[in-house]
Structure formats: C-alpha cells, structure tokens
Amino acid sequence: MHKKISVGLCLTIAIITLVVTAIITTAVTMNIYSGLVSDLPERENMYAGLAEIDSIIRKNYYGTAEEEIANDGISDGYLSSLTTGRNYHMTAAEYAEYKTVQSGKDADGNAVVTVEFQKFNNAGYIKISDFTDMTADEFSKAVTSLRNDGVSGLIIDVRNTDSINISAAAEIVDILVPLATEGTQSIATAVDKNNKNIQIFAADSESSDLPVSVIVNDKTAGAGELLACDIRDFGKGTVVGTTTAGNGTYQQIFELSDGSAVVLTVAKLLPYTSGCYDGTGIIPDYEVQPKGTPSELKDDVQFMRAYASVNTLIK
C-alpha cells in the first residue's frame, strides 16, 4: 500500500523551477551564473531527472517527506556539486544568526568581541578570533591603545580563523599599509571567470610605522590569509607558523525569498603583488610547528618566533 505524501510536496518541482529560473534571469544581468549550466537542454534534463525522482518517492516511499528538509537538501546537494571555492546554503535561521554576528552582536544582543590585545615587553600582541563587520574598528582601537602604551611592533595572531569576510581583512590591512602603487594597485582584487574585476579593495595613503609579524596555521583560511599575504606583500612584516589552508577565492551571499541564503564563489582573489594562493596557501617566512597548548605567550613557540622577528624589524 502506498503512503500518501503531503500535498505541499507536489509544489516542490514547480518552486525549484521558478527559483532556478529566477537565478538564471539574474545571471544574465550580473554575469555571474552564465555557463553554470551550459544550455537549455541540459537544464531540462536536470529538471526531468529531479521530477522522476519525485515521482518514485510519491509512489514508493514508506515514510513522510519533510518539505523544508527536502528543499534544503536539494540546495545543499546542488551547491556541494560545485568544485571551485566554498559554496554552501544557509537556512533562514542560520543566515539570521550570521547577520547578527556580523553586526557585532550575539543572539542575546550582547557585543561579540573578535579582537583581544595585550602588551608583551616592547611589542603589542593582537589576537583576532573572527572577521566581522566590526573587527576592523576593534583592531584600530587596539592599535591606538598599544601605541599609547609605547609598543614598537605588532604581532597579529590569525590562527584558526576561517571567514569569507574579505572586506574586514582589507580594512585591517588598510590601517597598517600605505597607498598601493604596485602589483594590483589595491589591497586585493576579485577577478571573475571572464577576467573582469568585480571588486577592488583600495588602500589609502595613511599607514602605521610599526613593523608586523602575523602568526598563521593550517586552519587560517580566507580573510586571515589575505591579511598575512598583504602584510608581507607591502613589506610591512613577516609571516610565522605553518602553511595556511589555501582559500584564495571570493564569495558573495545571495539572499533567497524564504530568508535563507546561498554563499557562492564568484571570483578568484588576487592580493597586492603575490599570485593567487588558492589551493597552495600562504607559506610562512619562518616555519614553526606548534608545541602543546601553551597557557602563556612566553610558552608559545610560534608567538616567540614572531616576537623575535618583529624585534629584528624595529628601527
């Protein structure tokens, strides 16, 4: 005996068709999705295959299909089939939480602190735990406080950071570096598959005279990688630690009508003068493997190497 599935599920194919059609229409004007599915017959085959699966489920599935879960699964499956960069779907709840965190708040409305700092002898140590829309402001205040405390150099720790907020990293770099006059003539440039610049992160003429060392590890991805790469590209300092994750692509977020969102890789990311590091990562100037889980900075071998590096750069 066949178990009847909720009537709403029968709208799934129609809804998917409308959503994909809307995406394709948007693609024509934005030059982002052109060529994602090469031609109309292939799209029709894709829809036909999905309709066939739906028909089999309707006739044979013993349980009850959850429509919301099914729709999320279809979105996740489609995005996971893309092989370049990071592409994923956020549910409406996940996207709402993401936007809240990016605004500098948690679910209860409390401030989310992404930058912590302290003075270590003659250097300032700044730990960035995440990159949000508020991180650059936090970083700027940290640098001002440390300068007032008489530091001669900065150690920036971006270990274990994984963020697609490239704008936040670019804003932090801009605080430290002068006008970009070489290479891409920008802190970073996002170049799409048609070799078109779709986003340019410019640098102004103001900069800090403090030398910098950036600590990274294999879990440093996205925004943290750009920060480390540009500090070295601009001749502002060194990179210490282990080779980074190698996420050198640029993502945009597209909000859908149901409040969920799609994170899609739309370009490769070019730093100031280095080539794209996607797939290779940032190789440190000083390769230092971690030792244990130090409770104090003086016991952190990667930090101490960064501290030594900064001191060689102090004039």
N, C-alpha and C positions, 0 to 999 in steps of 0.2 A: 504494500500500500504506500502511496506517495504522501509525503507530509507537505502540506501547503506552506509556502513561504509568504511572508508579509507582502501585501500589495505594493508597498513603497519600493521594494527591491526592483520591481519591474521598471521603475523610472531610472535605475542606475545607468543603463547604457545611454539613454537619452541625455541624462545630465552630463555624463562623461563626454559625449559627443559635443554638447554645447560648450563645455569648458574648454576642450581641446580646440574647437573651432575658434573660440574667443582668443586663445593663446596664439593660434596661427595668425589670426587677424592682427593682433598686436605685433606679432613678429614682423609682418610686412612693413609696418611703420617704424619699428625700432631696430630692425636689422640684427636681432639677437637670436631668434629661433630659426632663421632661414636655413634650410638644409638639414634641420634636425630630423625630419622625416622627408626623404628626398622627393617624393611625388605623391600625387593623389591616389593612384592605385595601391601604393604601399600602405597609405593611411587607411584606405578602405579594407584592405586585408587585415590590418591590425584590429579595426573595429569588428570585422566579421568574426575573427578568432575569439575576441572577447565575448561577443554575442553567443557564439557556440558554447563557450564555457558556461555562460549564464544559463543557457537552455538546459545543459546537462545537470547543473545544480538544481534548477527548478524541478526537474523530473525525478532526480535520484537522491538528492541529499537528505540524510536522515534527520539532521538537526535543523535549527532555525538560523538563518543567516542574519548577522547583525549588520545593518546597512552602513552605519557610521564606520564600523571597523573595516568593512569591506572597502569602502571608499578610501579610507586611509591606507589600506593595504595596497590598493591599486596605485595610489600616488607614490607610495614608498617603493613599490616594485619598479615603476617607470623610472623614477629618479636613480635608483640603485643600478639601473642598466647603463647609465652614463659613465663613461670610463675616465673622463678628464676632470680633475679637481674634486671639490667637495660639493655634493648635490644632495639635498635631503628635504623632507617635508616636515613642517611643524604643525601640530594640531592647533586649533584656536586657543586652547588653554596654554599650550607651550609657547605660542607666539606672543600671547598677552604677557606671560611671565618674562619672556626675552625682552620685550619692550620696557617692562618695568625695571628690570635690572640695568638695561642700557641707560635709563634715565637717572640711575644712581640710587634707586630705592629697592627694598625687598618687598615681599608680599604684604608685610605689615606696615609698610610706609617708612621704615627706618632706613637711614642712609647706608649704602653699601660702600665700604672703604676698599679701594683697589690699590692704594699706594701707602706703604709704610716706610719710614726712614729713620735713620739714626746716624750719629757721628761716630766714626771709628778712627781714632788718632787724628790724622790730618785729612782724612777723606770722608766723604759722605756716602752712605750706603742707602740705596733706594730699591725697595722690593716692590715689583708690580705683579699683582696676583691675577689680574684680568684687564682687558681693554674694553672700556665702556665709553659712552659719550662724555662722561665726567672725568675720565682718567687723566687727560692732558691738564685739566685745571688743577687736579690734585697734585700732579707731578710738578707743575710750575710753582705751586706753593711750597712743595718740599724743597725744590732747588733754592728758592728765595730764603727759606729758613736755614738751610745748611750753609749758604753763602754768608748769611748774617752771623753764623756760628764759626766762620773762619776756615772752612774747608778749602783744600787746594785741588781737589779732584773728586770725581764721582764714580761710583761703582753701581751699575744698574743691573738688577737681577730679574731676568725674564724666564727663568727656568720653570717648566711645567705650565706655561701659558699657551692656550690654544684659542685664538679668536679670529674671526673674519672681519673685525672692525679695523680695517686698514686706515681709515681716516684718523682714528685715535692715535695710532702709531705715528702717522705722518705729522700730526700736531705736536707730538712729543719731540720728534726729530727736529722739527722747525724751531723749537725752543733752544736747541743746542747748536745748530749749524748755521752758517752764513748763506747768502744768496747762491742758488745753484746755477753755475755757469758752464759746467762741463757735462759730458755724457748726455743723459736725457734732459738736462737743464731743469730738473724737477726732483723732488724727493722720491717720487715714484710715478710711473705711468702705466695705466691699464690699457692694454692693446688687444682688440678683439681678433677674431679669426680672419677678418678681412683686412687686418693690419691697420685698423683705424683706432686712433686714440679716443677712448670713450670716457676716460677720467684722468686728470692730471692733478697731482698733489704738489703745489708750488711751495717754495721756501722764500721767506722774506729776508731782508738784509741783516736783521738783528740776530745775534748769536751769543753763546756763552763761551768764555775763555777757559773754562775748566776742562781738563783732559778727562776722558771717559774710558772705562772698561766695562764691557757688557758680558754678563755670565749667562750661558745658554746650556741646554742639554738636548737629548734626543726627543723630548716631549715639547720643546719650544716650536710652535707652529704658527704660521700666518703672521699676525701683526708683530709678534715678538721677533720673528725672523727678519722682517723688514727693518725694524729698529736696529738690530745688531748689524745688519748688512750696511745700512746707510751711515751709521756711526763710523764704520771703517772706510767706506767709500769717500766720505767727506774729509778723511784724515783727522777725525776728532779723537780716535782712540782705537782700542783693540777688542778682540773677542776671545773669551776664555771659556773652556768647558768641553763639551762633546758636540759632534756634528748634529745639527738640528733636523727636524722632521722632513723638510723639503716641500712645504706647501706654498708654492710661488704663483698662485692663481688668485683671481679677483672675483668675489661673489657679490651678487645683488639679491635683495629679498623682494619677492613679488607677493603681495597680499591677495588672497583669493576672496571671493564673495562671501564665503561662510566664516570668515575670520581667521582661517588657517593661512599658512604662508609656504611658499616654495623658496628655498635657498638654492640659487643656480650659479654655476661657474660661467662667467660671461667673457673672461679675458685672462691673458697671462699678465703677470705683474713684473715690470722692469724697475729695478732700483736705480739709484743715481748713476753709477758708472759700471757696476758689475752686470753680468748677464743674468738672465732669469735663473733662479735657483730651484725651480720646481723639479722635484724628483731627485735632487742632489743634496739639498740643504746647504746651510752655512757652515763651512769648515773653519774651526777656530784658529786664531793665531797661535794659541797655546792650548794644546790638547791636554786636558786634565780629567782623569777619571775620578768620580766621587768616592769617598770612603765613609761608609756608615751613614748615620743620620745625626749630624752634629747638632748639639743644642746651643752652641755659641759660635759666633762668627770666627773666632780665632781657631776653632777646630774644623772649620770648613775649608778643605784644601783648595777647592775651586775659588772660593772667595779670596783666600790668602794669595793665590796666584794673581788674581785680578788686582788686588791691592798693591802687590809688588809692581805690576805692570803700570798702574796709574802713577806710582811714585817715580818710575823712570821717565814719565812724560811731563812731570811737573817742572816748570821752568823756574 
